[in-house]
Amino acid sequence: MDQILNIKVTPNASQNQIVGWFEGVLAVRIKGVPEKGKVNEELIAFLAKELKIAKSQIEILKGHTSRYKKLVLKGLAKEAFAHIS
């Protein structure tokens, strides 16, 4: 079961952290620099670690160069990321 996740990324943070949900969008701060896909790579690695899934289960559908991204979480039930605050 695949799940769609809308995310707002804030790059250049001092540490990777999940800020919380705002109107159905998950706000995340990422250490990476917004150039050459570094933030996207860091975001996928961070979310995979937080959700305890493989990086290959996370794919960016939209927003590769935007702060607002739409991700698909492959083979994951919605309850798996509902606990994230």
PDB file of N, CA, C and O in Angstrom:
ATOM      1  N   MET A   1       0.846  -1.178   0.000  1.00  0.00           N
ATOM      2  CA  MET A   1       0.000   0.000   0.000  1.00  0.00           C
ATOM      3  C   MET A   1       0.890   1.240   0.000  1.00  0.00           C
ATOM      4  O   MET A   1       1.689   1.424   0.918  1.00  0.00           O
ATOM      5  N   ASP A   2       0.766   2.071  -0.993  1.00  0.00           N
ATOM      6  CA  ASP A   2       1.581   3.282  -1.096  1.00  0.00           C
ATOM      7  C   ASP A   2       0.845   4.464  -0.475  1.00  0.00           C
ATOM      8  O   ASP A   2      -0.381   4.552  -0.543  1.00  0.00           O
ATOM      9  N   GLN A   3       1.601   5.362   0.125  1.00  0.00           N
ATOM     10  CA  GLN A   3       1.035   6.558   0.738  1.00  0.00           C
ATOM     11  C   GLN A   3       1.699   7.796   0.151  1.00  0.00           C
ATOM     12  O   GLN A   3       2.898   7.800  -0.128  1.00  0.00           O
ATOM     13  N   ILE A   4       0.906   8.841  -0.031  1.00  0.00           N
ATOM     14  CA  ILE A   4       1.414  10.124  -0.515  1.00  0.00           C
ATOM     15  C   ILE A   4       1.642  11.022   0.701  1.00  0.00           C
ATOM     16  O   ILE A   4       0.813  11.077   1.610  1.00  0.00           O
ATOM     17  N   LEU A   5       2.759  11.712   0.703  1.00  0.00           N
ATOM     18  CA  LEU A   5       3.111  12.594   1.811  1.00  0.00           C
ATOM     19  C   LEU A   5       3.545  13.945   1.246  1.00  0.00           C
ATOM     20  O   LEU A   5       4.459  14.015   0.425  1.00  0.00           O
ATOM     21  N   ASN A   6       2.887  15.011   1.687  1.00  0.00           N
ATOM     22  CA  ASN A   6       3.256  16.370   1.285  1.00  0.00           C
ATOM     23  C   ASN A   6       4.179  16.938   2.353  1.00  0.00           C
ATOM     24  O   ASN A   6       3.901  16.860   3.550  1.00  0.00           O
ATOM     25  N   ILE A   7       5.286  17.513   1.888  1.00  0.00           N
ATOM     26  CA  ILE A   7       6.322  17.995   2.802  1.00  0.00           C
ATOM     27  C   ILE A   7       6.755  19.402   2.417  1.00  0.00           C
ATOM     28  O   ILE A   7       6.848  19.739   1.237  1.00  0.00           O
ATOM     29  N   LYS A   8       7.019  20.218   3.438  1.00  0.00           N
ATOM     30  CA  LYS A   8       7.670  21.515   3.232  1.00  0.00           C
ATOM     31  C   LYS A   8       9.052  21.405   3.869  1.00  0.00           C
ATOM     32  O   LYS A   8       9.182  21.157   5.068  1.00  0.00           O
ATOM     33  N   VAL A   9      10.074  21.592   3.050  1.00  0.00           N
ATOM     34  CA  VAL A   9      11.459  21.457   3.515  1.00  0.00           C
ATOM     35  C   VAL A   9      12.063  22.837   3.751  1.00  0.00           C
ATOM     36  O   VAL A   9      11.918  23.741   2.928  1.00  0.00           O
ATOM     37  N   THR A  10      12.733  22.981   4.873  1.00  0.00           N
ATOM     38  CA  THR A  10      13.520  24.177   5.151  1.00  0.00           C
ATOM     39  C   THR A  10      14.984  23.747   5.146  1.00  0.00           C
ATOM     40  O   THR A  10      15.424  23.056   6.065  1.00  0.00           O
ATOM     41  N   PRO A  11      15.749  24.146   4.123  1.00  0.00           N
ATOM     42  CA  PRO A  11      17.158  23.747   4.045  1.00  0.00           C
ATOM     43  C   PRO A  11      18.047  24.586   4.962  1.00  0.00           C
ATOM     44  O   PRO A  11      17.584  25.533   5.599  1.00  0.00           O
ATOM     45  N   ASN A  12      19.316  24.228   5.019  1.00  0.00           N
ATOM     46  CA  ASN A  12      20.344  24.941   5.793  1.00  0.00           C
ATOM     47  C   ASN A  12      20.050  24.975   7.286  1.00  0.00           C
ATOM     48  O   ASN A  12      20.437  25.927   7.964  1.00  0.00           O
ATOM     49  N   ALA A  13      19.380  23.964   7.808  1.00  0.00           N
ATOM     50  CA  ALA A  13      19.095  23.902   9.240  1.00  0.00           C
ATOM     51  C   ALA A  13      20.344  23.437   9.988  1.00  0.00           C
ATOM     52  O   ALA A  13      21.255  22.855   9.398  1.00  0.00           O
ATOM     53  N   SER A  14      20.371  23.701  11.286  1.00  0.00           N
ATOM     54  CA  SER A  14      21.516  23.259  12.083  1.00  0.00           C
ATOM     55  C   SER A  14      21.484  21.748  12.320  1.00  0.00           C
ATOM     56  O   SER A  14      22.521  21.128  12.558  1.00  0.00           O
ATOM     57  N   GLN A  15      20.289  21.164  12.253  1.00  0.00           N
ATOM     58  CA  GLN A  15      20.150  19.714  12.384  1.00  0.00           C
ATOM     59  C   GLN A  15      18.888  19.260  11.663  1.00  0.00           C
ATOM     60  O   GLN A  15      17.972  20.053  11.446  1.00  0.00           O
ATOM     61  N   ASN A  16      18.840  17.988  11.295  1.00  0.00           N
ATOM     62  CA  ASN A  16      17.652  17.434  10.668  1.00  0.00           C
ATOM     63  C   ASN A  16      16.596  17.223  11.740  1.00  0.00           C
ATOM     64  O   ASN A  16      16.868  16.624  12.781  1.00  0.00           O
ATOM     65  N   GLN A  17      15.391  17.717  11.482  1.00  0.00           N
ATOM     66  CA  GLN A  17      14.325  17.503  12.448  1.00  0.00           C
ATOM     67  C   GLN A  17      12.961  17.663  11.807  1.00  0.00           C
ATOM     68  O   GLN A  17      12.786  18.404  10.839  1.00  0.00           O
ATOM     69  N   ILE A  18      12.004  16.952  12.371  1.00  0.00           N
ATOM     70  CA  ILE A  18      10.617  17.081  11.955  1.00  0.00           C
ATOM     71  C   ILE A  18       9.988  18.132  12.846  1.00  0.00           C
ATOM     72  O   ILE A  18      10.007  18.014  14.072  1.00  0.00           O
ATOM     73  N   VAL A  19       9.425  19.169  12.221  1.00  0.00           N
ATOM     74  CA  VAL A  19       8.833  20.265  12.973  1.00  0.00           C
ATOM     75  C   VAL A  19       7.409  19.918  13.379  1.00  0.00           C
ATOM     76  O   VAL A  19       7.009  20.166  14.516  1.00  0.00           O
ATOM     77  N   GLY A  20       6.639  19.344  12.453  1.00  0.00           N
ATOM     78  CA  GLY A  20       5.265  18.962  12.763  1.00  0.00           C
ATOM     79  C   GLY A  20       4.364  19.108  11.557  1.00  0.00           C
ATOM     80  O   GLY A  20       4.806  19.475  10.468  1.00  0.00           O
ATOM     81  N   TRP A  21       3.093  18.815  11.770  1.00  0.00           N
ATOM     82  CA  TRP A  21       2.081  18.883  10.707  1.00  0.00           C
ATOM     83  C   TRP A  21       1.414  20.250  10.721  1.00  0.00           C
ATOM     84  O   TRP A  21       1.046  20.754  11.782  1.00  0.00           O
ATOM     85  N   PHE A  22       1.259  20.850   9.548  1.00  0.00           N
ATOM     86  CA  PHE A  22       0.562  22.118   9.391  1.00  0.00           C
ATOM     87  C   PHE A  22      -0.343  22.013   8.175  1.00  0.00           C
ATOM     88  O   PHE A  22       0.126  21.992   7.037  1.00  0.00           O
ATOM     89  N   GLU A  23      -1.653  21.945   8.428  1.00  0.00           N
ATOM     90  CA  GLU A  23      -2.649  21.855   7.362  1.00  0.00           C
ATOM     91  C   GLU A  23      -2.358  20.708   6.399  1.00  0.00           C
ATOM     92  O   GLU A  23      -2.430  20.882   5.182  1.00  0.00           O
ATOM     93  N   GLY A  24      -2.034  19.551   6.937  1.00  0.00           N
ATOM     94  CA  GLY A  24      -1.804  18.361   6.121  1.00  0.00           C
ATOM     95  C   GLY A  24      -0.437  18.281   5.468  1.00  0.00           C
ATOM     96  O   GLY A  24      -0.178  17.372   4.679  1.00  0.00           O
ATOM     97  N   VAL A  25       0.442  19.224   5.787  1.00  0.00           N
ATOM     98  CA  VAL A  25       1.798  19.233   5.233  1.00  0.00           C
ATOM     99  C   VAL A  25       2.789  19.033   6.382  1.00  0.00           C
ATOM    100  O   VAL A  25       2.710  19.706   7.409  1.00  0.00           O
ATOM    101  N   LEU A  26       3.713  18.106   6.192  1.00  0.00           N
ATOM    102  CA  LEU A  26       4.724  17.841   7.202  1.00  0.00           C
ATOM    103  C   LEU A  26       5.903  18.793   6.999  1.00  0.00           C
ATOM    104  O   LEU A  26       6.526  18.803   5.937  1.00  0.00           O
ATOM    105  N   ALA A  27       6.202  19.584   8.014  1.00  0.00           N
ATOM    106  CA  ALA A  27       7.329  20.514   7.949  1.00  0.00           C
ATOM    107  C   ALA A  27       8.584  19.819   8.473  1.00  0.00           C
ATOM    108  O   ALA A  27       8.586  19.244   9.562  1.00  0.00           O
ATOM    109  N   VAL A  28       9.658  19.884   7.670  1.00  0.00           N
ATOM    110  CA  VAL A  28      10.914  19.216   8.008  1.00  0.00           C
ATOM    111  C   VAL A  28      12.071  20.178   7.776  1.00  0.00           C
ATOM    112  O   VAL A  28      12.122  20.871   6.760  1.00  0.00           O
ATOM    113  N   ARG A  29      12.997  20.212   8.728  1.00  0.00           N
ATOM    114  CA  ARG A  29      14.223  21.005   8.569  1.00  0.00           C
ATOM    115  C   ARG A  29      15.347  20.049   8.210  1.00  0.00           C
ATOM    116  O   ARG A  29      15.507  18.999   8.833  1.00  0.00           O
ATOM    117  N   ILE A  30      16.129  20.423   7.194  1.00  0.00           N
ATOM    118  CA  ILE A  30      17.197  19.555   6.693  1.00  0.00           C
ATOM    119  C   ILE A  30      18.513  20.329   6.652  1.00  0.00           C
ATOM    120  O   ILE A  30      18.546  21.497   6.264  1.00  0.00           O
ATOM    121  N   LYS A  31      19.597  19.665   7.056  1.00  0.00           N
ATOM    122  CA  LYS A  31      20.927  20.288   7.102  1.00  0.00           C
ATOM    123  C   LYS A  31      21.485  20.624   5.727  1.00  0.00           C
ATOM    124  O   LYS A  31      22.296  21.541   5.603  1.00  0.00           O
ATOM    125  N   GLY A  32      21.079  19.922   4.723  1.00  0.00           N
ATOM    126  CA  GLY A  32      21.691  20.047   3.407  1.00  0.00           C
ATOM    127  C   GLY A  32      21.576  21.413   2.760  1.00  0.00           C
ATOM    128  O   GLY A  32      20.725  22.230   3.112  1.00  0.00           O
ATOM    129  N   VAL A  33      22.461  21.630   1.804  1.00  0.00           N
ATOM    130  CA  VAL A  33      22.487  22.858   1.015  1.00  0.00           C
ATOM    131  C   VAL A  33      21.617  22.640  -0.231  1.00  0.00           C
ATOM    132  O   VAL A  33      21.724  21.596  -0.875  1.00  0.00           O
ATOM    133  N   PRO A  34      20.764  23.601  -0.578  1.00  0.00           N
ATOM    134  CA  PRO A  34      19.864  23.405  -1.723  1.00  0.00           C
ATOM    135  C   PRO A  34      20.549  23.549  -3.081  1.00  0.00           C
ATOM    136  O   PRO A  34      20.239  24.461  -3.848  1.00  0.00           O
ATOM    137  N   GLU A  35      21.473  22.653  -3.368  1.00  0.00           N
ATOM    138  CA  GLU A  35      22.118  22.653  -4.682  1.00  0.00           C
ATOM    139  C   GLU A  35      22.425  21.219  -5.094  1.00  0.00           C
ATOM    140  O   GLU A  35      22.825  20.401  -4.266  1.00  0.00           O
ATOM    141  N   LYS A  36      22.240  20.926  -6.348  1.00  0.00           N
ATOM    142  CA  LYS A  36      22.545  19.619  -6.937  1.00  0.00           C
ATOM    143  C   LYS A  36      21.861  18.453  -6.226  1.00  0.00           C
ATOM    144  O   LYS A  36      22.419  17.358  -6.152  1.00  0.00           O
ATOM    145  N   GLY A  37      20.648  18.683  -5.700  1.00  0.00           N
ATOM    146  CA  GLY A  37      19.873  17.603  -5.103  1.00  0.00           C
ATOM    147  C   GLY A  37      20.319  17.142  -3.728  1.00  0.00           C
ATOM    148  O   GLY A  37      19.860  16.105  -3.248  1.00  0.00           O
ATOM    149  N   LYS A  38      21.204  17.891  -3.085  1.00  0.00           N
ATOM    150  CA  LYS A  38      21.722  17.472  -1.782  1.00  0.00           C
ATOM    151  C   LYS A  38      20.628  17.445  -0.716  1.00  0.00           C
ATOM    152  O   LYS A  38      20.607  16.548   0.127  1.00  0.00           O
ATOM    153  N   VAL A  39      19.727  18.413  -0.747  1.00  0.00           N
ATOM    154  CA  VAL A  39      18.635  18.439   0.227  1.00  0.00           C
ATOM    155  C   VAL A  39      17.708  17.252   0.007  1.00  0.00           C
ATOM    156  O   VAL A  39      17.257  16.630   0.968  1.00  0.00           O
ATOM    157  N   ASN A  40      17.423  16.937  -1.242  1.00  0.00           N
ATOM    158  CA  ASN A  40      16.555  15.793  -1.543  1.00  0.00           C
ATOM    159  C   ASN A  40      17.161  14.487  -1.017  1.00  0.00           C
ATOM    160  O   ASN A  40      16.460  13.670  -0.420  1.00  0.00           O
ATOM    161  N   GLU A  41      18.449  14.298  -1.240  1.00  0.00           N
ATOM    162  CA  GLU A  41      19.129  13.098  -0.756  1.00  0.00           C
ATOM    163  C   GLU A  41      19.090  13.023   0.770  1.00  0.00           C
ATOM    164  O   GLU A  41      18.809  11.970   1.343  1.00  0.00           O
ATOM    165  N   GLU A  42      19.371  14.139   1.410  1.00  0.00           N
ATOM    166  CA  GLU A  42      19.372  14.192   2.875  1.00  0.00           C
ATOM    167  C   GLU A  42      17.966  13.957   3.421  1.00  0.00           C
ATOM    168  O   GLU A  42      17.799  13.267   4.427  1.00  0.00           O
ATOM    169  N   LEU A  43      16.955  14.524   2.765  1.00  0.00           N
ATOM    170  CA  LEU A  43      15.565  14.343   3.180  1.00  0.00           C
ATOM    171  C   LEU A  43      15.160  12.871   3.125  1.00  0.00           C
ATOM    172  O   LEU A  43      14.575  12.348   4.074  1.00  0.00           O
ATOM    173  N   ILE A  44      15.471  12.212   2.023  1.00  0.00           N
ATOM    174  CA  ILE A  44      15.117  10.798   1.869  1.00  0.00           C
ATOM    175  C   ILE A  44      15.835   9.949   2.914  1.00  0.00           C
ATOM    176  O   ILE A  44      15.224   9.062   3.511  1.00  0.00           O
ATOM    177  N   ALA A  45      17.108  10.204   3.140  1.00  0.00           N
ATOM    178  CA  ALA A  45      17.869   9.448   4.142  1.00  0.00           C
ATOM    179  C   ALA A  45      17.297   9.674   5.543  1.00  0.00           C
ATOM    180  O   ALA A  45      17.165   8.732   6.323  1.00  0.00           O
ATOM    181  N   PHE A  46      16.964  10.908   5.851  1.00  0.00           N
ATOM    182  CA  PHE A  46      16.416  11.246   7.170  1.00  0.00           C
ATOM    183  C   PHE A  46      15.057  10.589   7.391  1.00  0.00           C
ATOM    184  O   PHE A  46      14.824   9.985   8.438  1.00  0.00           O
ATOM    185  N   LEU A  47      14.162  10.703   6.415  1.00  0.00           N
ATOM    186  CA  LEU A  47      12.833  10.102   6.559  1.00  0.00           C
ATOM    187  C   LEU A  47      12.916   8.575   6.639  1.00  0.00           C
ATOM    188  O   LEU A  47      12.182   7.951   7.405  1.00  0.00           O
ATOM    189  N   ALA A  48      13.798   7.985   5.857  1.00  0.00           N
ATOM    190  CA  ALA A  48      13.962   6.531   5.900  1.00  0.00           C
ATOM    191  C   ALA A  48      14.402   6.088   7.297  1.00  0.00           C
ATOM    192  O   ALA A  48      13.919   5.082   7.818  1.00  0.00           O
ATOM    193  N   LYS A  49      15.310   6.836   7.889  1.00  0.00           N
ATOM    194  CA  LYS A  49      15.778   6.510   9.235  1.00  0.00           C
ATOM    195  C   LYS A  49      14.656   6.688  10.259  1.00  0.00           C
ATOM    196  O   LYS A  49      14.460   5.830  11.120  1.00  0.00           O
ATOM    197  N   GLU A  50      13.926   7.790  10.170  1.00  0.00           N
ATOM    198  CA  GLU A  50      12.845   8.071  11.119  1.00  0.00           C
ATOM    199  C   GLU A  50      11.719   7.046  11.019  1.00  0.00           C
ATOM    200  O   GLU A  50      11.149   6.645  12.035  1.00  0.00           O
ATOM    201  N   LEU A  51      11.400   6.622   9.800  1.00  0.00           N
ATOM    202  CA  LEU A  51      10.300   5.681   9.581  1.00  0.00           C
ATOM    203  C   LEU A  51      10.762   4.221   9.617  1.00  0.00           C
ATOM    204  O   LEU A  51       9.953   3.297   9.546  1.00  0.00           O
ATOM    205  N   LYS A  52      12.081   4.037   9.727  1.00  0.00           N
ATOM    206  CA  LYS A  52      12.673   2.691   9.765  1.00  0.00           C
ATOM    207  C   LYS A  52      12.309   1.882   8.522  1.00  0.00           C
ATOM    208  O   LYS A  52      11.862   0.738   8.605  1.00  0.00           O
ATOM    209  N   ILE A  53      12.519   2.519   7.365  1.00  0.00           N
ATOM    210  CA  ILE A  53      12.284   1.868   6.082  1.00  0.00           C
ATOM    211  C   ILE A  53      13.499   2.090   5.188  1.00  0.00           C
ATOM    212  O   ILE A  53      14.376   2.890   5.516  1.00  0.00           O
ATOM    213  N   ALA A  54      13.552   1.392   4.072  1.00  0.00           N
ATOM    214  CA  ALA A  54      14.653   1.552   3.119  1.00  0.00           C
ATOM    215  C   ALA A  54      14.485   2.860   2.339  1.00  0.00           C
ATOM    216  O   ALA A  54      13.366   3.297   2.072  1.00  0.00           O
ATOM    217  N   LYS A  55      15.599   3.468   1.985  1.00  0.00           N
ATOM    218  CA  LYS A  55      15.550   4.692   1.184  1.00  0.00           C
ATOM    219  C   LYS A  55      14.858   4.453  -0.155  1.00  0.00           C
ATOM    220  O   LYS A  55      14.243   5.362  -0.712  1.00  0.00           O
ATOM    221  N   SER A  56      14.958   3.238  -0.663  1.00  0.00           N
ATOM    222  CA  SER A  56      14.340   2.909  -1.953  1.00  0.00           C
ATOM    223  C   SER A  56      12.813   2.924  -1.886  1.00  0.00           C
ATOM    224  O   SER A  56      12.155   2.916  -2.926  1.00  0.00           O
ATOM    225  N   GLN A  57      12.241   2.945  -0.689  1.00  0.00           N
ATOM    226  CA  GLN A  57      10.791   2.995  -0.529  1.00  0.00           C
ATOM    227  C   GLN A  57      10.248   4.418  -0.593  1.00  0.00           C
ATOM    228  O   GLN A  57       9.034   4.623  -0.565  1.00  0.00           O
ATOM    229  N   ILE A  58      11.135   5.391  -0.677  1.00  0.00           N
ATOM    230  CA  ILE A  58      10.720   6.798  -0.722  1.00  0.00           C
ATOM    231  C   ILE A  58      11.106   7.381  -2.071  1.00  0.00           C
ATOM    232  O   ILE A  58      12.253   7.272  -2.505  1.00  0.00           O
ATOM    233  N   GLU A  59      10.132   8.002  -2.730  1.00  0.00           N
ATOM    234  CA  GLU A  59      10.382   8.614  -4.035  1.00  0.00           C
ATOM    235  C   GLU A  59       9.735   9.993  -4.084  1.00  0.00           C
ATOM    236  O   GLU A  59       8.596  10.168  -3.650  1.00  0.00           O
ATOM    237  N   ILE A  60      10.462  10.963  -4.612  1.00  0.00           N
ATOM    238  CA  ILE A  60       9.914  12.302  -4.784  1.00  0.00           C
ATOM    239  C   ILE A  60       9.143  12.336  -6.098  1.00  0.00           C
ATOM    240  O   ILE A  60       9.711  12.119  -7.168  1.00  0.00           O
ATOM    241  N   LEU A  61       7.840  12.612  -6.007  1.00  0.00           N
ATOM    242  CA  LEU A  61       7.005  12.688  -7.199  1.00  0.00           C
ATOM    243  C   LEU A  61       7.031  14.078  -7.821  1.00  0.00           C
ATOM    244  O   LEU A  61       7.118  14.218  -9.041  1.00  0.00           O
ATOM    245  N   LYS A  62       6.954  15.105  -6.978  1.00  0.00           N
ATOM    246  CA  LYS A  62       6.923  16.496  -7.428  1.00  0.00           C
ATOM    247  C   LYS A  62       7.767  17.343  -6.494  1.00  0.00           C
ATOM    248  O   LYS A  62       7.929  17.025  -5.316  1.00  0.00           O
ATOM    249  N   GLY A  63       8.303  18.431  -7.042  1.00  0.00           N
ATOM    250  CA  GLY A  63       9.008  19.394  -6.208  1.00  0.00           C
ATOM    251  C   GLY A  63      10.484  19.144  -6.033  1.00  0.00           C
ATOM    252  O   GLY A  63      11.048  19.481  -4.992  1.00  0.00           O
ATOM    253  N   HIS A  64      11.126  18.559  -7.030  1.00  0.00           N
ATOM    254  CA  HIS A  64      12.564  18.290  -6.913  1.00  0.00           C
ATOM    255  C   HIS A  64      13.378  19.556  -6.645  1.00  0.00           C
ATOM    256  O   HIS A  64      14.417  19.489  -5.987  1.00  0.00           O
ATOM    257  N   THR A  65      12.927  20.696  -7.140  1.00  0.00           N
ATOM    258  CA  THR A  65      13.664  21.948  -6.944  1.00  0.00           C
ATOM    259  C   THR A  65      12.877  22.950  -6.096  1.00  0.00           C
ATOM    260  O   THR A  65      13.216  24.133  -6.060  1.00  0.00           O
ATOM    261  N   SER A  66      11.845  22.488  -5.424  1.00  0.00           N
ATOM    262  CA  SER A  66      10.986  23.358  -4.619  1.00  0.00           C
ATOM    263  C   SER A  66      11.077  22.968  -3.151  1.00  0.00           C
ATOM    264  O   SER A  66      11.501  21.862  -2.818  1.00  0.00           O
ATOM    265  N   ARG A  67      10.677  23.882  -2.279  1.00  0.00           N
ATOM    266  CA  ARG A  67      10.589  23.557  -0.854  1.00  0.00           C
ATOM    267  C   ARG A  67       9.409  22.645  -0.582  1.00  0.00           C
ATOM    268  O   ARG A  67       9.429  21.858   0.365  1.00  0.00           O
ATOM    269  N   TYR A  68       8.380  22.750  -1.414  1.00  0.00           N
ATOM    270  CA  TYR A  68       7.191  21.908  -1.264  1.00  0.00           C
ATOM    271  C   TYR A  68       7.348  20.680  -2.132  1.00  0.00           C
ATOM    272  O   TYR A  68       7.524  20.788  -3.346  1.00  0.00           O
ATOM    273  N   LYS A  69       7.283  19.506  -1.512  1.00  0.00           N
ATOM    274  CA  LYS A  69       7.525  18.254  -2.213  1.00  0.00           C
ATOM    275  C   LYS A  69       6.365  17.293  -1.977  1.00  0.00           C
ATOM    276  O   LYS A  69       5.715  17.322  -0.932  1.00  0.00           O
ATOM    277  N   LYS A  70       6.124  16.451  -2.959  1.00  0.00           N
ATOM    278  CA  LYS A  70       5.150  15.377  -2.828  1.00  0.00           C
ATOM    279  C   LYS A  70       5.922  14.085  -2.950  1.00  0.00           C
ATOM    280  O   LYS A  70       6.560  13.825  -3.970  1.00  0.00           O
ATOM    281  N   LEU A  71       5.861  13.269  -1.899  1.00  0.00           N
ATOM    282  CA  LEU A  71       6.587  12.014  -1.853  1.00  0.00           C
ATOM    283  C   LEU A  71       5.611  10.843  -1.857  1.00  0.00           C
ATOM    284  O   LEU A  71       4.475  10.961  -1.399  1.00  0.00           O
ATOM    285  N   VAL A  72       6.068   9.729  -2.372  1.00  0.00           N
ATOM    286  CA  VAL A  72       5.318   8.479  -2.239  1.00  0.00           C
ATOM    287  C   VAL A  72       6.147   7.565  -1.351  1.00  0.00           C
ATOM    288  O   VAL A  72       7.352   7.396  -1.543  1.00  0.00           O
ATOM    289  N   LEU A  73       5.463   6.978  -0.371  1.00  0.00           N
ATOM    290  CA  LEU A  73       6.087   6.015   0.526  1.00  0.00           C
ATOM    291  C   LEU A  73       5.567   4.650   0.102  1.00  0.00           C
ATOM    292  O   LEU A  73       4.401   4.329   0.331  1.00  0.00           O
ATOM    293  N   LYS A  74       6.408   3.865  -0.500  1.00  0.00           N
ATOM    294  CA  LYS A  74       5.998   2.592  -1.099  1.00  0.00           C
ATOM    295  C   LYS A  74       5.883   1.491  -0.047  1.00  0.00           C
ATOM    296  O   LYS A  74       6.770   1.299   0.785  1.00  0.00           O
ATOM    297  N   GLY A  75       4.759   0.777  -0.112  1.00  0.00           N
ATOM    298  CA  GLY A  75       4.552  -0.369   0.765  1.00  0.00           C
ATOM    299  C   GLY A  75       4.399  -0.002   2.229  1.00  0.00           C
ATOM    300  O   GLY A  75       4.784  -0.774   3.107  1.00  0.00           O
ATOM    301  N   LEU A  76       3.835   1.180   2.500  1.00  0.00           N
ATOM    302  CA  LEU A  76       3.726   1.651   3.872  1.00  0.00           C
ATOM    303  C   LEU A  76       2.285   2.037   4.168  1.00  0.00           C
ATOM    304  O   LEU A  76       1.651   2.732   3.373  1.00  0.00           O
ATOM    305  N   ALA A  77       1.766   1.596   5.299  1.00  0.00           N
ATOM    306  CA  ALA A  77       0.422   1.974   5.718  1.00  0.00           C
ATOM    307  C   ALA A  77       0.466   3.392   6.284  1.00  0.00           C
ATOM    308  O   ALA A  77       1.496   3.822   6.802  1.00  0.00           O
ATOM    309  N   LYS A  78      -0.630   4.105   6.187  1.00  0.00           N
ATOM    310  CA  LYS A  78      -0.703   5.479   6.668  1.00  0.00           C
ATOM    311  C   LYS A  78      -0.371   5.573   8.157  1.00  0.00           C
ATOM    312  O   LYS A  78       0.203   6.564   8.608  1.00  0.00           O
ATOM    313  N   GLU A  79      -0.728   4.554   8.903  1.00  0.00           N
ATOM    314  CA  GLU A  79      -0.470   4.546  10.346  1.00  0.00           C
ATOM    315  C   GLU A  79       1.028   4.584  10.672  1.00  0.00           C
ATOM    316  O   GLU A  79       1.417   5.000  11.764  1.00  0.00           O
ATOM    317  N   ALA A  80       1.854   4.156   9.737  1.00  0.00           N
ATOM    318  CA  ALA A  80       3.298   4.097   9.969  1.00  0.00           C
ATOM    319  C   ALA A  80       3.912   5.479  10.154  1.00  0.00           C
ATOM    320  O   ALA A  80       4.928   5.608  10.837  1.00  0.00           O
ATOM    321  N   PHE A  81       3.316   6.523   9.561  1.00  0.00           N
ATOM    322  CA  PHE A  81       3.867   7.860   9.761  1.00  0.00           C
ATOM    323  C   PHE A  81       2.897   8.785  10.480  1.00  0.00           C
ATOM    324  O   PHE A  81       3.158   9.981  10.603  1.00  0.00           O
ATOM    325  N   ALA A  82       1.787   8.248  10.953  1.00  0.00           N
ATOM    326  CA  ALA A  82       0.808   9.060  11.691  1.00  0.00           C
ATOM    327  C   ALA A  82       1.341   9.512  13.052  1.00  0.00           C
ATOM    328  O   ALA A  82       0.893  10.528  13.584  1.00  0.00           O
ATOM    329  N   HIS A  83       2.299   8.760  13.623  1.00  0.00           N
ATOM    330  CA  HIS A  83       2.846   9.099  14.936  1.00  0.00           C
ATOM    331  C   HIS A  83       3.836  10.268  14.898  1.00  0.00           C
ATOM    332  O   HIS A  83       4.204  10.807  15.942  1.00  0.00           O
ATOM    333  N   ILE A  84       4.256  10.650  13.716  1.00  0.00           N
ATOM    334  CA  ILE A  84       5.239  11.733  13.595  1.00  0.00           C
ATOM    335  C   ILE A  84       4.589  13.043  13.995  1.00  0.00           C
ATOM    336  O   ILE A  84       3.515  13.391  13.506  1.00  0.00           O
ATOM    337  N   SER A  85       5.245  13.762  14.884  1.00  0.00           N
ATOM    338  CA  SER A  85       4.646  15.019  15.339  1.00  0.00           C
ATOM    339  C   SER A  85       5.406  16.203  14.897  1.00  0.00           C
ATOM    340  O   SER A  85       5.023  17.332  15.204  1.00  0.00           O
TER     341      SER A  85
END
